[in-house]
Every structure is written in C-alpha cells, then in structure tokens.
C-alpha cells in the first residue's frame, strides 16, 4: 500500500483483508515474486526467463484449493509476523450479562454500560444475552403512578421525560422513538383505565411495572447498535421466560428451558439479545413478574438453559461483601463462594442476589460472577460449586430485621409427633412460611419475617390457643453467619465470648439444617453492635476477645519457639 523510506531497509505496510502488517521491503519482494509465479499461469501467462530458454520441466497451474491453502498459509504468516495468532482462532467465553436499575440510572449510565459491554466483547466475552432492569427508579415511579391513578390523577410525565431525554441525547432513529413512545402511551392509557374503574389488581400491577423494562431494553439495544455492537431487544417471553399465574411472585415453569433454547436457536450468535428482567408470560399470555430482584433469576435461567460459560451479574458494589457496608463501612469483597453459601446469603438478607436466582445455575453448574459496573476493574466474586480455598472460619455475616418470634409450648398430652403435626398444619392453613426453627418434644420456637400477613399470624395464634401457650415477640432480628459448620465449635466459642462481653442476649439459636449457616435471634437494638464486633473478629484481626483456646495455644507455641 505504501512504502516508508528509511536509510537502510524500506518498510512496507500491507492491508490483507482486515489484517494490517508491517514487513521489510526485501521480504515483500520475495513474497511478490512467489505470488506472481503462482498467479500468472492461472491468468494464462507463462513467466519469462532472461536467458530466453524455457525450463525443461513444464509448470503446472495450481488448483483453486491449492491457492486457497497458500493464501491461508500466507495470512497465518502475517499473524505470526505481528506476534499473535488470528483473533478468529481465540476461544471466546459465552456469557449472559445482567444490569440492574442503578447501573442504568440515566443517559450517561446507558452510554457507559453500552461501552462496557463493547469492552467486554473486545476482551473475549461473547454475550448471548444482556438482561436489563428498568432505568433508575422507574419501577418505583410506575408503582406510585398506579397509586395516584386510584386517587384520580394520571401522569407519566416524569417517566416519559427520563426516557425522552435519553433518546434525544443519542439522536435515536424514529423506529426506536416510536416503540418507546408507544409503550409509554399504552402505559398512560392503562392508568386512565385504573382511574376509571378504581381497581389495581396484582395482574394489572404486573403489566404496569413491565413498561419500565420494556422501554429500557429498546433504548439499550439502540445504543449498542450505534456504537457498533449488533443488538436486538426482546421482551422476556419472546425468548422463552414462561411462568405460572401467581401474579406478583410468579415461578418459572419447567418448560422454560426448552423454550429458551428454541428461541435462541433463531438468534444469530453475533447479535446481542437485550432482554427484559423480571417479567414473563403465564400460559394464558398474561404478563407476570418474578418479584423484586427477579432479573437475577432471568439471567441465571437464560444462562443455565443455554449452557453458557459464565453468568455476569453487574451491581453497584465490588461483588459479594463480608457484610452490609451500610453497617460496617470496612466490609471486604469475597473472592469466591459456593452456590450454597450464595443462596443462604441471599435468603438471609444479603441484597446482592435474588434468593432463588442461584437455583438454575446450581442445577447445571454454570458459574456466576458478581461485578461492579461502577468499578469494572474490581475482580468481583466468583460463585461456583466449590468453596473458596482460603482457610476462613466465617465467609460472611448477614441479617434480617423486623422478625416476629413465636414460642409455642404444648398444653396437651399430644406427644412430639402429634404436637408438631398440629402446629405445622396450622401454618399450612394460614400460608405462613418459617425462616428459623428450634424444637423440643413439647415446644417449638420459630421466626416469621415481616413479609408475612399480620392478620394471618393473629388467626394462627387464635387457632393454636386450645392446644398451646404462645408467646409472641416482635422487633427481633436474625443474625446469620455463613460459616464452615465443620468448625462450628471454634465459631461458636468466639461468638459467645463476644456476646458475653458485650452483654448481648441470644433469644434463639439454629444450626444443622444447612451445612453452611449458624443463625442467632437477637433483639434488634443489639444487632448492629453484634455485627461490628463479629466482623472485627472474623475479618479484621482485631477481636475484642480471645478467638478460642486453639488460637491462644498457637500463640503460646510461637512464643516458646
């Protein structure tokens, strides 16, 4: 293409297809001569010789297959000259990305995440799907709009402004604008209907909150296309997310796996499918939601069904932390946790992942990586089948506030079987779920979280009154240690030393059902102090008490040595 003059050997820059190489001029001449000797016979010419004497051996023209092989060998040679093999030969990591609302808060974050996705592709990742929540606080704003509609006021102006400003900032084509505006118009019409009939059922609420994500994915797909990443937006049901009809808290149907696979068979692997987060369709084609945080479940369901290499959940923290950073600012990120540990963390209050989001990944052993979209350089937390190899007593500390404790003591000669059977029959009747339980032959203590129906709890107490004395304690908390239960004696020794020193009373203890957690029921007033003290012992190496006899003996041995 061009020659750069140098004092000794000119340099030739070549463009071969999409590859660009720099070689010496002498090497270029050698290649040119070889190429001409191969190409001229094909074009009907025979090479000439200065002596004018034809060669004694006839020259045979190479076949097209031979020519293709020579060209491929030549291109490989150029790659080696550049010091690397062809990028087409490099293995790419198939993955599913998930971004929450805080990562997509406004136009700047949309642009940032779109470029982050492009950077990940450049680093060797191949996203089959990108799962997106609604922008910023759009879901909350939609719920508020529903409440206002019941009061006779219909307005989606704040929601429309957020999305319109974003589209204006990127000068989106009319097709994208038309789709987003049509959804917002439909949302406004629905709210007008709510105003007229004065009713907002769970089914209607699911449809209402769906508009945020459906607008978000169209905007993200449009931005990706603008920066050169082929993308297409999909509502989750279009790619196989099928649920039951439990509006507000729907469950995935078993047939969703085959539906996801069939849907993605029709989507080019080089096209990024931008998919809505926590919504799906029931068998009747009605919109359902998987509950708050359900977009994590959508991501893991897609990843597990497709058998991809890795699921990446992008949050606003540096992975899973040792405890809630709002309680302990010095909380540290965890390098790796097992699926079981992650599921327990989620269930007992950690806000990083949805409580049931681990199930699809666990079923098919697809690793999950939790990353920070505000700090992509952070390693994040890797969730896989095995625990971290670090020799730690406690993996993390989590908690739940606003817990109700019921102490139920039998007043009848029912025996353990009859008594417990009666107690749990009443819980089933009133559809109340238990978090933590401890029992004996004639008594049982258990906890109910604040999501349980207050009036159903009162009815349960009344129904059990004829066979038991019941004590109810409100405003309690569950403090849970995700720990190596095989070393529970060491863990409990430190915990009870701390609690004794700080005069923290334990109302109830549960260990054994899960092999990775130990739960304590405390008064809510003592919770934060307990977390601070335990975090200092297990993660900061500045414990206020001696961490067990084993630790002291080890120190003494070191002193003697």
GIWO-V764932 format. One record per residue. N is the residue number from 1. PHI is phi in radians with two decimals (* if undefined). OMEGA is omega in whole degrees, -180 to 180 (none if undefined). NEAR is the number of other ideal C-beta (glycine too) atoms within 8 Angstrom. Layout:
((N PHI OMEGA NEAR) (N PHI OMEGA NEAR))
This chain:
((1 * 176 5) (2 -2.72 -179 5) (3 -2.02 174 7) (4 -1.71 -178 7) (5 -1.23 171 4) (6 -2.31 -174 7) (7 -1.17 -177 2) (8 -1.91 -176 3) (9 -2.20 179 7) (10 -1.06 179 9) (11 -1.94 179 11) (12 -1.89 176 13) (13 -1.78 -176 10) (14 -2.02 168 11) (15 -1.91 177 7) (16 -1.99 -175 9) (17 1.12 -179 5) (18 -1.70 -177 2) (19 -1.70 180 11) (20 -2.22 -175 7) (21 -2.34 176 10) (22 -2.13 -180 8) (23 -2.35 177 11) (24 -1.28 -177 9) (25 -1.12 -180 11) (26 -1.12 177 7) (27 -1.12 179 9) (28 -1.07 180 11) (29 -1.11 180 8) (30 -1.10 180 8) (31 -1.11 -179 10) (32 -1.09 180 8) (33 -1.14 178 8) (34 -1.09 -179 8) (35 -1.12 -177 8) (36 -1.17 180 9) (37 -1.15 179 8) (38 -1.48 -172 11) (39 -1.48 -175 8) (40 -1.05 178 10) (41 -1.09 180 13) (42 -1.13 -178 9) (43 -1.51 177 6) (44 1.68 179 4) (45 -1.89 173 6) (46 -2.01 -179 6) (47 -1.15 178 9) (48 -1.62 180 4) (49 -2.23 -175 8) (50 -1.03 -179 4) (51 -1.28 -178 4) (52 1.38 -179 4) (53 -1.73 180 5) (54 -1.26 179 4) (55 -1.17 -179 7) (56 -1.28 180 3) (57 -1.75 -179 4) (58 -1.10 179 4) (59 -1.57 179 8) (60 -1.69 177 5) (61 -1.27 178 6) (62 -1.22 176 9) (63 -1.28 178 6) (64 -1.08 179 5) (65 -1.11 178 6) (66 -1.11 179 8) (67 -1.11 179 11) (68 -1.08 179 8) (69 -1.09 -180 8) (70 -1.11 180 10) (71 -1.15 178 8) (72 -1.09 178 8) (73 -1.09 179 8) (74 -1.11 179 10) (75 -1.13 176 12) (76 -1.08 178 10) (77 -1.08 177 8) (78 -1.10 179 12) (79 -1.09 180 11) (80 -1.21 176 8) (81 -1.04 178 9) (82 -1.28 178 8) (83 1.52 179 4) (84 -2.71 177 5) (85 -1.40 180 8) (86 -1.01 -180 9) (87 -1.11 179 6) (88 -1.14 -178 4) (89 -1.45 -177 5) (90 -1.28 179 8) (91 -1.21 178 4) (92 -1.88 -179 7) (93 -1.59 178 9) (94 -1.27 -174 9) (95 -2.74 170 14) (96 -2.14 176 16) (97 -1.78 173 13) (98 -2.30 179 16) (99 -2.16 -180 12) (100 -1.49 -175 11) (101 -1.08 -179 12) (102 -1.17 177 8) (103 -1.31 -177 14) (104 -2.13 -168 16) (105 -1.13 -175 8) (106 -2.72 -176 10) (107 -1.08 180 9) (108 -1.13 180 6) (109 -1.24 176 10) (110 -1.04 180 15) (111 -1.11 -179 11) (112 -1.08 -178 9) (113 -1.17 178 14) (114 -1.02 178 14) (115 -1.24 175 9) (116 -1.10 177 11) (117 -1.08 178 14) (118 -1.08 178 12) (119 -1.09 179 9) (120 -1.12 177 11) (121 -1.12 179 10) (122 -1.12 -180 6) (123 -1.48 175 6) (124 1.95 177 8) (125 -1.57 178 10) (126 -2.13 -179 10) (127 -1.28 174 12) (128 -1.27 -180 14) (129 -2.57 171 16) (130 -2.13 -179 15) (131 -1.63 -175 15) (132 -2.13 170 16) (133 -1.42 176 16) (134 -1.21 -179 15) (135 -1.17 174 16) (136 0.91 -178 10) (137 -1.76 -176 6) (138 -1.04 -179 14) (139 -1.07 177 11) (140 -1.09 180 7) (141 -1.16 177 11) (142 -1.18 177 15) (143 -1.10 177 11) (144 -1.12 178 8) (145 -1.08 177 15) (146 -1.11 179 14) (147 -1.14 178 9) (148 -1.12 179 10) (149 -1.09 177 14) (150 -1.12 178 10) (151 -1.57 177 6) (152 1.75 180 5) (153 -2.04 180 7) (154 -2.05 178 10) (155 -2.77 173 7) (156 -2.18 -173 11) (157 -1.09 -180 6) (158 -1.10 179 8) (159 -1.18 -180 14) (160 -1.12 -179 9) (161 -1.09 180 8) (162 -1.01 -176 12) (163 -1.32 179 13) (164 -1.15 178 8) (165 -1.04 179 10) (166 -1.15 179 13) (167 -1.14 179 13) (168 -1.13 -178 7) (169 -1.07 -177 8) (170 -1.84 179 12) (171 0.89 -178 4) (172 -1.13 177 9) (173 -1.18 -177 6) (174 -1.10 180 5) (175 -1.08 179 6) (176 -1.15 179 12) (177 -1.03 -179 10) (178 -1.10 -180 8) (179 -1.13 -178 9) (180 -1.16 -179 13) (181 -1.15 177 8) (182 -1.11 178 8) (183 -1.14 180 12) (184 -1.18 176 14) (185 -1.13 179 8) (186 -1.10 177 9) (187 -1.08 -180 14) (188 -1.12 177 10) (189 -1.11 179 8) (190 -1.10 179 11) (191 -1.12 175 14) (192 -1.09 176 10) (193 -1.11 177 8) (194 -1.06 178 14) (195 -1.07 -175 12) (196 -1.27 -175 6) (197 -1.65 178 6) (198 0.94 179 6) (199 -2.61 177 6) (200 -2.42 -176 10) (201 -1.33 174 7) (202 -0.96 178 7) (203 -1.12 179 8) (204 -1.19 178 12) (205 -1.08 179 13) (206 -1.08 177 16) (207 -1.16 -178 11) (208 -1.05 -176 15) (209 -1.30 -180 13) (210 -1.19 -173 12) (211 -1.12 -180 13) (212 -1.08 -179 15) (213 -1.20 -178 15) (214 -1.18 173 12) (215 -1.28 -176 15) (216 -1.03 -176 15) (217 -1.19 179 15) (218 -1.20 178 14) (219 -1.20 -180 16) (220 -1.12 179 17) (221 -1.08 -180 13) (222 -1.12 -180 14) (223 -1.19 178 12) (224 -1.05 178 15) (225 -1.09 -180 10) (226 -1.11 -177 9) (227 -1.67 172 9) (228 1.67 177 5) (229 -1.87 -180 11) (230 -1.05 -175 9) (231 -2.59 177 13) (232 -2.52 -179 10) (233 -1.52 178 11) (234 -2.47 164 11) (235 -1.31 -168 10) (236 -0.97 -179 13) (237 -1.19 178 12) (238 -1.27 178 6) (239 -2.02 167 14) (240 1.75 179 14) (241 -1.40 -177 17) (242 -1.94 -175 13) (243 -2.30 171 15) (244 -1.40 -174 9) (245 -1.81 177 10) (246 -1.46 -174 9) (247 -1.08 -180 13) (248 1.64 -179 9) (249 -2.69 -174 8) (250 -1.30 178 16) (251 -1.98 178 8) (252 -1.16 175 12) (253 -1.46 -179 9) (254 -0.98 -177 5) (255 -1.27 -179 7) (256 -1.13 -177 15) (257 -1.09 178 11) (258 -1.12 180 8) (259 -1.13 178 11) (260 -1.10 -179 15) (261 -1.08 180 11) (262 -1.14 -179 9) (263 -1.13 -177 11) (264 -1.33 172 13) (265 -1.09 -178 6) (266 -1.65 -178 5) (267 -1.84 179 11) (268 -0.96 -179 5) (269 -1.12 179 6) (270 -1.54 177 4) (271 -1.81 179 9) (272 -1.40 176 14) (273 -1.47 179 13) (274 -1.67 -166 15) (275 -2.05 176 17) (276 -1.11 -171 15) (277 -1.48 -166 15) (278 -1.78 -179 14) (279 -2.08 177 17) (280 -2.71 177 16) (281 -2.14 173 12) (282 -1.52 -178 12) (283 -1.03 179 8) (284 -1.63 180 5) (285 1.39 179 6) (286 -1.56 -179 11) (287 -1.28 176 10) (288 -2.19 173 15) (289 -2.14 180 15) (290 -1.53 -178 16) (291 1.58 -180 10) (292 -1.03 -178 4) (293 1.42 -177 12) (294 -1.19 178 12) (295 -1.16 172 16) (296 -1.06 -179 12) (297 -1.15 177 15) (298 -1.03 -179 18) (299 -1.10 -179 17) (300 -1.23 178 17) (301 -1.14 178 14) (302 -1.12 -178 16) (303 -1.08 -179 17) (304 -1.19 -179 13) (305 -1.13 -178 12) (306 -1.55 -180 13) (307 1.12 -177 6) (308 -1.37 -174 11) (309 -1.35 -172 7) (310 -2.80 173 12) (311 -1.84 179 15) (312 -1.97 178 13) (313 -1.82 -177 13) (314 -1.66 -177 13) (315 -2.07 177 13) (316 -1.96 175 8) (317 -2.31 -177 9) (318 -1.39 -180 8) (319 1.59 176 15) (320 -1.42 -176 14) (321 -1.77 -178 14) (322 -1.12 173 13) (323 -2.88 -179 13) (324 -1.18 -179 13) (325 -1.16 175 9) (326 -1.27 177 3) (327 -1.63 179 9) (328 -2.15 -178 11) (329 -1.00 -179 4) (330 -1.52 178 6) (331 -1.00 -175 12) (332 -1.92 177 7) (333 -1.26 179 13) (334 -1.70 -178 13) (335 -1.28 -177 8) (336 -2.71 172 11) (337 -2.38 178 15) (338 -1.46 176 11) (339 -1.00 -178 11) (340 -1.11 178 10) (341 -1.12 -180 13) (342 -1.10 -180 14) (343 -1.14 178 13) (344 -1.15 177 13) (345 -1.01 -179 15) (346 -1.13 -176 13) (347 -1.14 -177 7) (348 -1.68 165 14) (349 2.01 179 11) (350 -1.09 -173 11) (351 -1.61 -175 5) (352 -1.27 -176 12) (353 -2.29 177 15) (354 -1.16 -176 12) (355 -0.93 -179 8) (356 -1.88 -177 7) (357 -1.19 -179 14) (358 -1.31 -171 14) (359 -1.04 179 9) (360 -1.09 -180 14) (361 -1.15 178 17) (362 -1.11 -177 11) (363 -1.04 -176 7) (364 -1.95 176 8) (365 0.94 176 8) (366 -1.74 -177 14) (367 -1.15 180 11) (368 -2.14 177 17) (369 -2.03 178 12) (370 -1.73 -175 12) (371 -2.17 -180 12) (372 -1.86 -179 13) (373 -1.20 178 13) (374 -1.51 -179 5) (375 -2.54 -174 7) (376 -1.06 -179 8) (377 -1.22 179 3) (378 -1.12 -176 10) (379 -1.12 -178 5) (380 1.43 -179 11) (381 -2.04 179 12) (382 -1.73 180 10) (383 -1.93 -178 15) (384 -2.57 -174 10) (385 -1.11 -174 6) (386 -1.72 177 5) (387 -1.34 175 8) (388 -1.14 179 9) (389 -1.37 178 5) (390 -1.16 -175 5) (391 -1.52 -177 3) (392 -1.88 178 8) (393 -1.24 -177 9) (394 -2.15 179 13) (395 -1.46 -177 13) (396 -2.82 177 15) (397 -2.14 179 14) (398 -2.35 -173 12) (399 -2.81 169 13) (400 -2.33 177 12) (401 -1.76 175 9) (402 1.18 -177 8) (403 -1.58 172 14) (404 -1.84 177 13) (405 -1.88 174 13) (406 -2.00 172 14) (407 -1.74 -174 9) (408 -2.02 -178 13) (409 -2.07 -176 9) (410 -1.15 173 10) (411 -1.95 -179 6) (412 -2.06 178 7) (413 -1.54 -176 3) (414 -1.55 -172 9) (415 1.37 -174 7) (416 -1.05 -177 8) (417 -1.09 -177 7) (418 -1.15 -178 8) (419 -1.16 -179 16) (420 -1.15 178 10) (421 -1.08 -180 8) (422 -1.15 -179 11) (423 -1.05 -175 12) (424 -1.32 173 8) (425 -1.12 179 8) (426 -1.20 177 11) (427 -1.12 178 11) (428 -1.14 -180 7) (429 -1.03 -176 8) (430 -1.68 176 12) (431 0.96 179 7) (432 -1.94 -178 11) (433 -1.79 -178 8) (434 -1.74 175 9) (435 -1.54 -174 11) (436 -2.22 -176 11) (437 -2.47 171 9) (438 -2.43 -174 9) (439 -2.46 170 7) (440 -2.33 -176 6) (441 -1.14 -174 6) (442 -2.14 179 7) (443 -2.64 177 10) (444 -2.58 174 11) (445 -2.03 -178 11) (446 -2.64 -177 12) (447 -2.11 175 15) (448 -2.22 -179 12) (449 -1.45 -172 11) (450 -1.24 177 7) (451 -1.34 -178 3) (452 -1.24 -177 11) (453 -1.25 -177 8) (454 -1.02 -176 6) (455 -1.24 177 6) (456 -1.19 176 11) (457 -1.10 180 15) (458 -1.11 179 8) (459 -1.14 178 9) (460 -1.06 179 13) (461 -1.06 180 11) (462 -1.15 -179 7) (463 -1.21 -179 10) (464 -1.53 -175 13) (465 -1.05 -177 8) (466 -1.32 -179 4) (467 -2.12 -175 10) (468 -2.70 168 12) (469 -1.64 -174 6) (470 -2.12 174 11) (471 -1.93 -179 6) (472 -1.91 178 9) (473 -2.18 180 10) (474 -1.74 178 5) (475 0.99 175 6) (476 -1.82 180 14) (477 -2.40 173 13) (478 -1.80 172 15) (479 -1.87 -175 14) (480 -2.07 173 15) (481 -1.76 171 14) (482 -1.48 -166 14) (483 -2.47 173 13) (484 -1.40 -174 11) (485 -1.16 175 12) (486 -1.11 178 4) (487 -1.99 -174 9) (488 -1.09 180 11) (489 -1.08 177 6) (490 -1.14 -179 11) (491 -1.10 -177 14) (492 -1.15 179 9) (493 -1.03 179 11) (494 -1.19 -178 16) (495 -1.03 -176 12) (496 -1.29 172 9) (497 -1.11 179 10) (498 -1.10 -178 16) (499 -1.08 179 12) (500 -1.15 -180 7) (501 -1.13 -177 8) (502 -1.59 180 11) (503 0.97 177 6) (504 -1.76 -177 10) (505 -1.52 176 8) (506 -1.69 -179 10) (507 -1.41 -175 9) (508 -2.90 180 11) (509 -2.32 178 9) (510 -2.37 177 11) (511 -2.68 173 9) (512 2.19 -179 5) (513 -1.09 174 4) (514 -1.74 -180 8) (515 -1.54 -177 4) (516 -2.26 -180 12) (517 -2.38 173 12) (518 -2.22 -175 14) (519 -2.00 178 13) (520 -2.14 175 13) (521 -1.75 -177 16) (522 -2.21 169 14) (523 -1.20 -176 10) (524 -1.05 179 10) (525 -1.14 -178 4) (526 -1.67 -169 11) (527 -1.08 -173 13) (528 -1.13 177 7) (529 -1.09 179 9) (530 -1.07 -179 15) (531 -1.11 180 15) (532 -1.01 -177 10) (533 -1.13 -179 11) (534 -1.22 178 15) (535 -1.12 177 15) (536 -1.05 -178 11) (537 -1.27 -170 14) (538 -1.57 -175 13) (539 -2.22 -173 11) (540 -2.02 177 8) (541 0.97 176 4) (542 -2.46 -176 6) (543 -1.23 -180 11) (544 -1.36 178 9) (545 -2.30 174 9) (546 -1.24 -176 8) (547 -1.50 173 9) (548 1.53 -179 9) (549 -1.09 -179 7) (550 -1.05 -179 7) (551 -1.17 -180 9) (552 -1.15 180 9) (553 -1.07 180 8) (554 -1.11 178 8) (555 -1.10 -179 8) (556 -1.11 178 8) (557 -1.08 180 8) (558 -1.16 180 7) (559 -1.13 179 6) (560 -1.08 179 5) (561 -1.08 none 4))
